[in-house]
């Protein structure tokens, strides 16, 4: 069986490390968020979930874990940056 690969691009070493560890440990989103919150160097990073689940219980669980926001898919790729900015209460980045 051919191994699956993921490409993680981020300019912050600690973010790449958390993402890599979570993929290597086969953690799901909530477990990854718990690991991020448990680490003093990453605990204050806002984490957004993009999920297909619209169940109130799922959303409440993610919020209780400390998710900064939950975006429900499907999503419009052209509007994703704006939705993230709105959720985080900040201005979207300008295109370069």
BARO-216314 format. One line per 5 residues: their letters; for each residue x negated, y negated, z of C-alpha. Coordinates in Angstrom, 2 decimals, padded with zeros to 5 digits, always signed. Layout:
a	X,Y,Z; ...
This chain:
xxxxx	+000.00,+000.00,+000.00; -001.31,-003.44,-000.94; -001.63,-005.75,+002.07; +000.56,-008.85,+002.10; -001.20,-012.19,+002.21
xxxxx	-000.13,-015.65,+003.32; -001.74,-018.98,+002.58; -001.64,-021.46,+005.43; -002.64,-025.02,+004.63; -002.99,-027.58,+007.38
xxxxx	-005.64,-030.13,+008.24; -005.53,-029.21,+011.94; -007.65,-026.23,+013.00; -005.42,-025.40,+015.97; -002.29,-025.30,+013.81
xxxxx	-003.93,-022.93,+011.34; -005.11,-020.75,+014.21; -001.65,-020.51,+015.80; -000.10,-019.68,+012.44; -002.75,-017.06,+011.72
xxxxx	-002.38,-015.42,+015.11; +001.39,-015.34,+014.82; +001.17,-013.66,+011.43; -001.40,-011.16,+012.60; +000.72,-010.23,+015.60
xxxxx	+003.82,-009.94,+013.45; +005.71,-012.38,+015.66; +009.04,-013.87,+014.72; +009.84,-017.57,+014.92; +011.01,-017.65,+018.55
xxxxx	+007.97,-015.63,+019.70; +005.68,-017.95,+017.75; +007.31,-020.99,+019.35; +006.86,-019.42,+022.80; +003.16,-018.90,+022.03
xxxxx	+002.81,-022.49,+020.83; +004.49,-023.80,+023.99; +002.28,-021.58,+026.19; -000.96,-023.08,+024.81; -001.95,-026.45,+026.28
xxxxx	-003.54,-027.56,+023.00; -000.38,-026.94,+020.96; +002.53,-027.26,+023.40; +003.41,-030.83,+022.37; +003.55,-030.13,+018.63
xxxxx	+007.11,-030.56,+017.36; +008.36,-027.32,+015.83; +011.25,-027.23,+013.39; +013.02,-024.07,+012.33; +014.37,-023.58,+008.85
xxxxx	+016.88,-020.79,+009.16; +019.83,-019.27,+007.37; +021.55,-018.60,+010.69; +024.36,-020.94,+011.61; +025.33,-019.03,+014.76
xxxxx	+025.67,-021.34,+017.77; +023.98,-018.78,+020.03; +020.90,-018.65,+017.76; +020.68,-022.43,+017.62; +021.07,-022.70,+021.40
xxxxx	+018.33,-020.10,+021.93; +015.89,-022.00,+019.69; +016.74,-025.31,+021.36; +016.23,-023.73,+024.80; +012.79,-022.55,+023.68
xxxxx	+011.86,-026.14,+022.84; +012.47,-026.40,+019.11; +012.37,-030.04,+018.01; +015.03,-029.29,+015.44; +016.82,-026.63,+013.47
xxxxx	+017.49,-027.07,+009.76; +019.93,-024.68,+008.17; +019.26,-023.34,+004.69; +019.71,-023.21,+001.89; +017.95,-026.52,+001.52
xxxxx	+017.24,-028.91,-001.30; +013.44,-029.01,-001.72; +013.65,-032.63,-002.87; +015.43,-033.62,+000.35; +013.47,-031.44,+002.80
xxxxx	+010.93,-034.12,+003.77; +013.73,-036.56,+004.51; +015.62,-033.99,+006.58; +012.48,-033.25,+008.59; +011.82,-036.97,+009.12
xxxxx	+015.41,-037.52,+010.23; +015.24,-034.60,+012.65; +011.97,-035.86,+014.12; +013.23,-039.48,+014.16; +010.39,-040.79,+012.02
xxxxx	+009.81,-042.20,+008.55; +009.19,-039.71,+005.73; +005.69,-039.75,+004.29; +005.26,-041.71,+001.08; +004.37,-039.70,-002.02
x	+000.70,-039.99,-002.84
